[in-house]
Amino acid sequence: MHIFFEKESINTEDEKSEIMLTILSTLAQEEARNISENVKWGFRKLAERGIVKVPGYLFYGFDSDENGNWIINEEQAKVIRRIIDEYLKGQSYRAIAKGLTEDDILSPGGKKAWNATTIKDILRSEKNVGHVTFQKTFVTDYLSSKRKRNEGELPQYIIENHHTPIIEQEVYEAVQQEMERRRNHEKKETRHKSEFFNVLYCAHCGSLMWHNFSSSKMIDGKRKKYHYWRCAAASGDVFTIKCEVKSYREEILKQTFMTMLKEMKENPQLSIEAKGAIKEMDLNEEEQKHMDNLHHDKKEHYNELYNIVEELGVIDTQSPEIQERTDKIIALEKELEGYNERIEKAKDMQKELDWLLAELSQLQRITKKSKFRDDIFRRLIKRGEVYADGRIVYDLSLGIKWTAYGAEQKMPKSKDRNRK
């Protein structure tokens, strides 16, 4: 959606509008703040009266009529009722998502594959029972429009019976009670914590690696858990992709990482490759001179633009003089943005290299029993691709890739295997 400011002849669809709005905000920033506060005050007063000026079609299961009233989207409402029915019959979030995906029903985002998070959001939505909660989030800065979840900073307004419900209140309450029961049951299980979450990916199909575990009974009668990581598609959790990659023991993955740190400490190639990447990312002497010239030219064009605006008394976006200068400023800013991103990235890469070399210098002799350095892993590793032969190619915060070897470890057959 784009906005046209008729008085100033500014259309937000035009990239020149950013420059015009910058000038306007410079001239009238206090006015902008007052407008923002007035708008928010107006919405809050409407909410206090039970009025929400948000179109229903923005939410799954609903549409809006010609008067802006929320009406039920019957096709989507059938899906919501199906989700609720299956959940109350004992199915898990994942099982429900899998069934919807297999039946070729598009998700609220228009995707082919559903996921457990989407199912959970639909189950706990008060909109299904005809209520609307206003101000779940709020804008923290009227200029940047950054939003934050409301955790008590501002009052929330629950508008009951705002629209026709998809389900009865009794059904909604039963769903919430069941969600709470399952939540309490899950809390009794000790949740596994690992730095590998959302970091490791299958090199074969690109799916995320998920945590699995098996357990065996010890001599003393207690059960010992063994943790593994396996491709989500191979585990059957990505319904649109097939993969047969095996699992890898977490213990071996940790040992492999520590062995990689040992190699980094002893291999001068680490510094050579990292410094080469930093040099390639940073500006050379010629580029730095060009950047200085760009700053000078941008300043000159802005001064000329301010002078034109002052002479005209208004911002006329159709003025050939204004169009010419805004075009030049846009081109200069885009080029400068690219240079600035490279400079900051090079600084970050150098900082990461200095930190890693300091950490490696303090490492003692590394063996299979060496403690896993989760602090180094957390900061150094951005992503890891696990190959069938056990290799893991890591993307490092230094801006380079590094391969770790030796992670191959088959997952033992066990009927007592679960996923968390």
Buried (B, 14 or more C-beta within 10 A) or exposed (E): EEEEBEEBBBBBEBEBBBBBBEBBEEEEEEEBEEEBEEEBEEBBEBBEEBEBEEEBEEBBBBBBEEEEEBBBBEEBBEBBBBBBEBBBEEBEBBBBBBBBBEEEBBBBEEEEBBBBEBBBEBBEBBBBBBBBBBBEEBBEEBEEEEEEEBEEEEEEBEBEEBBEBBBEEEBBEBBBEBBEEBEEEEEEEEEEEBBBEEBBBBBBBEBBBBBBBBBEEEEEEEEEEBBBBBBBBBBEBBBEBEBEBBBBBBBBBBBBBBBBBBBBBEEEEBBEBBBEBBEEBBBEEEEEEEBEEBEEBBEBBBEBBBEBBEEEEEBBBEBEBBBBBBBBBBBBBEBBEEBEEBBEBBEBBBEBBEBBBEBBEEBEEBEEEBEBBBEBBEBBBEEBBBBEEBBBBBBBBBBBBBEBEBBBBEBEEEEEBEBE
